[in-house]
């Protein structure tokens, strides 16, 4: 089974490119376009790793990381 990676970034073109690259290299990658969407995604199914943008429009990446860690 492939390791799952969640990309949380508001730059959807960059996220799509990263998902494509990771998928072709054996990972199961998915993307969320905001911190809240990423947190919701994690609550539904926790990934093995998260690639997290620091400058997100709804919450900054540091606060998002704190919330992820509080629930893990």
Backbone as a chain_set.jsonl record, in Angstrom:
{"seq": "XXXXXXXXXXXXXXXXXXXXXXXXXXXXXXXXXXXXXXXXXXXXXXXXXXXXXXXXXXXXXXXXXXXXXXXX", "coords": {"N": [[0.846, -1.181, 0.0], [0.542, 2.233, -0.8], [2.177, 5.021, 0.696], [0.387, 7.702, 2.171], [0.064, 11.088, 1.352], [-0.756, 14.329, 2.28], [-1.267, 17.413, 0.802], [-1.336, 20.683, 1.734], [-2.168, 23.586, 0.524], [-2.789, 26.782, -0.833], [-2.223, 27.387, -3.425], [-3.334, 26.076, -6.113], [-2.381, 25.108, -8.546], [0.301, 24.473, -8.011], [-0.113, 22.529, -6.035], [-1.426, 20.541, -7.54], [0.628, 19.858, -9.324], [2.535, 18.831, -7.518], [1.06, 16.661, -6.475], [0.795, 15.083, -8.801], [3.519, 14.515, -9.323], [4.276, 13.14, -6.954], [2.48, 10.993, -7.06], [3.312, 9.631, -9.373], [5.606, 8.614, -8.392], [5.014, 6.631, -6.622], [3.5, 7.318, -4.35], [0.432, 7.979, -2.593], [-1.15, 10.731, -3.172], [-2.941, 13.606, -2.089], [-4.815, 16.696, -2.118], [-5.521, 19.761, -0.368], [-7.066, 22.927, -0.371], [-7.091, 24.86, 1.582], [-6.446, 25.705, 5.045], [-8.51, 24.916, 6.804], [-9.908, 23.085, 5.188], [-7.912, 21.181, 4.904], [-7.593, 20.343, 7.59], [-10.126, 19.217, 8.011], [-9.979, 17.136, 6.144], [-7.928, 15.603, 7.273], [-9.181, 14.789, 9.626], [-11.067, 13.023, 8.592], [-9.516, 11.007, 7.322], [-6.478, 10.181, 8.317], [-3.37, 11.161, 6.993], [-0.114, 9.782, 6.09], [1.875, 11.654, 5.98], [2.193, 15.245, 5.888], [2.384, 17.951, 3.709], [2.804, 21.224, 4.18], [1.784, 24.483, 3.583], [3.044, 27.592, 4.708], [1.919, 30.13, 4.564], [-1.18, 30.443, 4.516], [-4.543, 31.339, 3.566], [-6.677, 31.218, 5.472], [-5.883, 30.145, 8.046], [-2.636, 30.454, 9.448], [0.203, 28.437, 8.517], [1.648, 27.563, 10.753], [-0.143, 27.62, 12.936], [-1.993, 25.83, 11.917], [-0.414, 23.524, 11.866], [-0.019, 23.213, 14.638], [-2.649, 22.563, 15.391], [-3.002, 20.178, 13.999], [-1.078, 18.575, 15.273], [-2.1, 18.572, 17.857], [-4.225, 16.882, 17.654], [-3.101, 14.475, 17.036]], "CA": [[0.0, 0.0, 0.0], [1.322, 3.46, -0.921], [2.065, 6.001, 1.777], [-0.505, 8.8, 1.806], [0.574, 12.426, 1.633], [-1.705, 15.417, 2.089], [-0.658, 18.703, 0.499], [-2.229, 21.78, 2.112], [-1.613, 24.786, -0.113], [-3.812, 27.508, -1.581], [-1.804, 27.447, -4.832], [-3.86, 24.816, -6.629], [-1.508, 24.612, -9.623], [1.445, 23.847, -7.36], [-0.598, 21.307, -5.388], [-1.671, 19.548, -8.584], [1.926, 19.42, -9.814], [3.116, 17.977, -6.487], [0.285, 15.412, -6.455], [1.198, 14.303, -9.981], [4.895, 14.045, -9.12], [4.286, 12.131, -5.898], [1.735, 9.824, -7.539], [4.145, 8.874, -10.314], [6.713, 8.037, -7.639], [4.554, 5.599, -5.716], [2.756, 7.808, -3.196], [-0.975, 8.352, -2.787], [-1.172, 12.139, -2.783], [-4.183, 14.364, -2.241], [-4.578, 18.11, -1.814], [-6.548, 20.613, 0.23], [-6.737, 24.293, -0.776], [-7.095, 25.773, 2.724], [-6.136, 25.052, 6.32], [-9.715, 24.255, 7.314], [-10.156, 21.911, 4.345], [-6.89, 20.201, 5.269], [-7.933, 19.79, 8.902], [-11.284, 18.341, 7.799], [-9.479, 15.958, 5.438], [-7.168, 14.814, 8.245], [-10.15, 14.167, 10.54], [-11.704, 11.909, 7.891], [-8.531, 9.948, 7.098], [-5.147, 10.729, 8.608], [-2.318, 10.77, 6.058], [1.173, 9.431, 6.682], [2.663, 12.886, 6.031], [1.532, 16.465, 5.408], [3.192, 19.059, 3.194], [1.967, 22.329, 4.654], [2.17, 25.858, 3.249], [3.065, 28.438, 5.901], [1.074, 31.309, 4.366], [-2.507, 30.073, 4.037], [-5.446, 32.473, 3.757], [-7.593, 31.142, 6.62], [-5.014, 29.993, 9.218], [-1.268, 30.286, 8.97], [0.666, 27.061, 8.579], [2.112, 27.215, 12.095], [-1.34, 27.303, 13.715], [-2.525, 24.599, 11.345], [0.441, 22.456, 12.371], [-0.36, 23.019, 16.052], [-3.93, 21.863, 15.471], [-2.765, 18.796, 13.552], [-0.341, 17.87, 16.332], [-2.975, 18.426, 19.04], [-5.125, 15.758, 17.413], [-2.386, 13.246, 16.654]], "C": [[0.899, 1.255, 0.0], [1.122, 4.355, 0.303], [1.238, 7.175, 1.285], [0.078, 10.134, 2.264], [-0.52, 13.436, 1.329], [-0.929, 16.708, 1.872], [-1.687, 19.778, 0.827], [-1.597, 23.069, 1.603], [-2.72, 25.459, -0.913], [-3.438, 27.712, -3.047], [-2.178, 26.11, -5.476], [-3.012, 24.247, -7.774], [-0.301, 23.894, -9.041], [1.033, 22.527, -6.705], [-0.822, 20.202, -6.409], [-0.357, 18.984, -9.127], [2.584, 18.481, -8.801], [2.39, 16.636, -6.393], [0.677, 14.51, -7.621], [2.585, 13.7, -9.788], [4.937, 12.928, -8.084], [3.583, 10.853, -6.344], [2.562, 8.982, -8.501], [5.34, 8.223, -9.622], [6.242, 7.14, -6.497], [3.796, 6.041, -4.477], [1.295, 8.049, -3.576], [-1.104, 9.777, -2.268], [-2.545, 12.74, -3.02], [-3.924, 15.78, -1.76], [-5.8, 18.743, -1.161], [-6.113, 22.053, -0.01], [-6.771, 25.302, 0.372], [-6.777, 24.987, 3.987], [-7.348, 24.287, 6.842], [-10.054, 23.007, 6.502], [-9.154, 20.811, 4.663], [-7.183, 19.54, 6.603], [-9.135, 18.85, 8.803], [-10.856, 17.033, 7.138], [-8.748, 15.03, 6.407], [-8.104, 14.114, 9.224], [-10.826, 12.956, 9.902], [-10.749, 10.728, 7.728], [-7.139, 10.531, 7.245], [-4.12, 10.241, 7.58], [-1.056, 10.343, 6.819], [2.055, 10.66, 6.855], [1.836, 14.039, 5.469], [2.597, 17.427, 4.898], [2.327, 20.289, 3.377], [2.568, 23.679, 4.286], [2.106, 26.695, 4.525], [2.08, 29.599, 5.768], [-0.242, 30.92, 3.712], [-3.481, 31.201, 4.342], [-6.311, 32.411, 5.02], [-6.873, 30.981, 7.954], [-3.594, 29.916, 8.704], [-0.829, 28.839, 9.197], [1.116, 26.622, 9.96], [0.928, 26.846, 12.997], [-1.984, 26.014, 13.217], [-1.722, 23.404, 11.857], [0.154, 22.165, 13.843], [-1.663, 22.238, 16.207], [-3.804, 20.407, 15.013], [-2.106, 18.003, 14.674], [-1.189, 17.653, 17.572], [-3.888, 17.218, 18.881], [-4.419, 14.461, 17.067], [-1.64, 12.645, 17.831]], "O": [[1.894, 1.311, 0.722], [0.03, 4.426, 0.865], [1.361, 7.597, 0.135], [0.523, 10.284, 3.402], [-1.132, 13.407, 0.261], [-0.045, 17.054, 2.656], [-2.783, 19.786, 0.266], [-0.627, 23.574, 2.169], [-3.498, 24.788, -1.592], [-4.269, 28.169, -3.832], [-1.428, 25.137, -5.391], [-2.941, 23.03, -7.943], [0.08, 22.827, -9.522], [1.745, 21.528, -6.809], [-0.449, 19.053, -6.174], [-0.241, 17.781, -9.362], [3.131, 17.446, -9.183], [3.027, 15.593, -6.247], [0.868, 13.307, -7.442], [2.799, 12.518, -10.057], [5.561, 11.89, -8.308], [4.042, 9.753, -6.038], [2.515, 7.753, -8.448], [6.01, 7.373, -10.209], [6.969, 6.916, -5.529], [3.479, 5.208, -3.628], [0.974, 8.291, -4.74], [-1.162, 9.999, -1.059], [-3.22, 12.435, -4.004], [-2.934, 16.039, -1.076], [-6.938, 18.323, -1.37], [-4.933, 22.376, 0.128], [-6.506, 26.485, 0.155], [-6.832, 23.757, 3.998], [-7.225, 23.14, 7.272], [-10.443, 21.985, 7.067], [-9.513, 19.633, 4.689], [-7.043, 18.325, 6.744], [-9.153, 17.799, 9.444], [-11.311, 15.955, 7.522], [-8.929, 13.813, 6.365], [-7.853, 12.973, 9.612], [-11.124, 11.976, 10.585], [-11.129, 9.582, 7.967], [-6.681, 11.288, 6.39], [-4.015, 9.041, 7.33], [-0.956, 10.524, 8.032], [2.886, 10.711, 7.762], [0.909, 13.838, 4.684], [3.591, 17.683, 5.578], [1.245, 20.388, 2.799], [3.711, 23.981, 4.631], [1.197, 26.516, 5.335], [1.47, 30.007, 6.757], [-0.402, 31.051, 2.499], [-3.263, 31.953, 5.292], [-6.644, 33.454, 5.582], [-7.245, 31.647, 8.919], [-3.361, 29.367, 7.627], [-1.437, 28.114, 9.986], [0.987, 25.45, 10.313], [0.995, 25.865, 13.738], [-2.462, 25.204, 14.011], [-2.298, 22.385, 12.238], [0.09, 21.004, 14.247], [-1.764, 21.353, 17.057], [-4.432, 19.516, 15.584], [-2.529, 16.89, 14.986], [-1.017, 16.653, 18.269], [-4.28, 16.6, 19.871], [-5.075, 13.447, 16.829], [-0.987, 11.611, 17.685]]}, "num_chains": 1, "name": "protein.A"}
